[in-house]
Amino acid sequence: MDFAEVYVQDFHSDEPESCTNADVSLSHAQARQFFARSKQVSPRVIHDHYDIAPCYLEGTMKFRGRLADWQIQPSGVGVIMQGGRTRYFVCERCDEMFVRK
């Protein structure tokens, strides 16, 4: 199992009037499920094919047995940061987790 001890810590928004905590309100189990359902992609794929949301949920997890920080956007884009390395993920099977306006 690559994703363990997934813990939701905080929410951040650069546009609080348009992107709120309700847009990406996930439990610890749902955040783990997001990454379990997602696939890793290159930053170029994110840039060319996905919207970047102005808000995200963030927390910590054990990824491949080591502590890592993560972020999940309501656009279905996730990031795992560990040991100076950033990995990008997309979840196309997670629509029911997010509020669509």
N, C-alpha and C positions, 0 to 999 in steps of 0.2 A: 504494500500500500504506500503510495507516494505522498498522500496528504493525510496528516494525522494532527491531533490536538489543535484543530482549527478554532481560533478564538476571535470573535468580532470585538474590536476595541472602540472605534470612533467613526464618525461620518464627517466629510468635508465637502463644501460647495463653494465654487467661485461665483455662482449665480443663484443665491438662495431663493430668489423669487420665482425662478423657473425650474430649478433642480433641487428637490427637497429630500429629506431622509425617507419619506414615504416612497420615493422612486426606487430606492435600493435598500429597503428594510429587510434584511435577511437575518435569520438565526444562525448560530454557530453551525448547526447541522446543514442548513441550506447553503451556507458559504462553502462548506466542504463538498457538498453535492455539486455546486457550480464548477469547482475545479475538477472533480471526478468525471463530470460530463464533458468538460471542455477539451479542446485540442491545442497544443502548442503551435504557434505560428511565428513568422518573422515580423519584425517591426514594419517592414515594407507592406506586408499583407494588411496589417492594421491601418496603415496610412492610406492605402489604395482602396480598401473595401469596407471599412467600418467607421462609424461616427464615434468621435471622442466626446463623451459627456462632460459637462462642467462640474460634476460631482462624483463622489465615490465613497464606498465603505472601505474601511481598512482594518487590518488586524495582524495577528501572528499565527504561525503554524509550524509544524515540523514537516519539511519537504525533503523527501529522501533521507529522513533521519536527522536532519539538521535544522536548526531554528531559521525561520525566514519571515519576512514581512510580506504582506499582500495587499492588493487593492482590487475592488470589483466595481465597475461602472454599470449603470442601468442600461447601457447600450450593449451589454453582453461581452464586454472586454474586461479581461483580468490581467493582473501583473503580479509576478512573484519576484521579490528582490532578496538575494541571498549571497553573502560573501562577495559583494561588488559586482555580481552578475544579475541582469534583469531578464526575465523570461516573460513572454507575452502569450496570452491564452484567449481564445474565443469560445463562446458556448452558444451554439445554434439550437440547442435543445433545452434552453432555460427560459424561454419566453414567459412561462407561467410564474416565474419568480419576480418579475418586474412589472410595475404599474406603467401602462402606456397611456400617454395623454393625447 
